[in-house]
Amino acid sequence: MSKLPVVSGKQLCKVLEKIGYFMDHQTGSHIILRSENPPYRRLTVPDHKEIAKGTLRSILRQAGLTVEEF
């Protein structure tokens, strides 16, 4: 299993935008992203300086990415 990098919420959003997600809205410190292509998935990314490893792994799984693809 590959090691997860340390990323912030904004950095993660930029990576997810490259694979077809766009910022839908922000509620407090959470950024809501939507997929442009079916299935229209919705991801919630915390806008923190450093995202916890378990949270990052969960977001990647929901986006359909592996750690290596990320």
C-alpha positions in Angstrom: 0.0 0.0 0.0 1.4 3.4 -0.9 1.8 6.2 1.5 -0.7 9.0 1.4 0.7 12.5 0.9 -0.1 15.4 3.3 -2.5 17.7 1.4 -4.7 20.6 2.4 -8.4 20.9 1.4 -7.7 23.4 -1.3 -4.9 21.2 -2.9 -7.3 18.2 -2.8 -10.0 20.3 -4.6 -7.5 21.2 -7.3 -6.7 17.6 -7.9 -10.3 16.5 -8.0 -11.1 19.4 -10.5 -8.6 17.9 -12.9 -10.6 14.6 -13.0 -14.0 16.2 -13.6 -15.3 17.6 -10.3 -16.4 21.2 -9.8 -17.1 23.3 -6.7 -20.8 23.3 -6.1 -20.9 25.3 -2.9 -19.3 25.8 0.5 -21.0 25.4 3.8 -18.8 26.6 6.7 -15.4 24.9 6.4 -16.6 22.1 4.1 -16.4 22.4 0.3 -19.0 20.4 -1.7 -17.8 19.1 -5.1 -20.0 17.6 -7.8 -19.0 15.3 -10.7 -19.6 16.6 -14.2 -20.2 13.1 -15.6 -22.7 10.4 -14.6 -22.9 9.1 -11.9 -23.2 12.6 -10.5 -21.3 12.0 -7.3 -21.1 14.5 -4.5 -17.9 14.8 -2.4 -17.4 16.8 0.8 -13.9 18.1 1.4 -13.0 19.7 4.7 -11.2 23.1 4.1 -8.4 22.4 6.6 -4.7 23.0 6.4 -4.0 19.2 6.6 -6.6 16.5 5.9 -6.5 13.4 8.1 -5.3 10.2 6.4 -8.5 8.3 7.0 -10.6 11.2 5.6 -8.3 11.5 2.6 -8.5 7.8 1.9 -12.3 7.9 2.2 -12.6 10.8 -0.2 -10.4 9.1 -2.7 -12.5 5.9 -2.5 -15.7 7.9 -3.0 -14.1 9.6 -6.1 -13.2 6.2 -7.5 -9.4 6.8 -7.3 -6.7 4.6 -5.9 -3.8 6.0 -3.9 -1.5 5.3 -6.8 -3.8 7.2 -9.2 -3.9 10.2 -6.8 
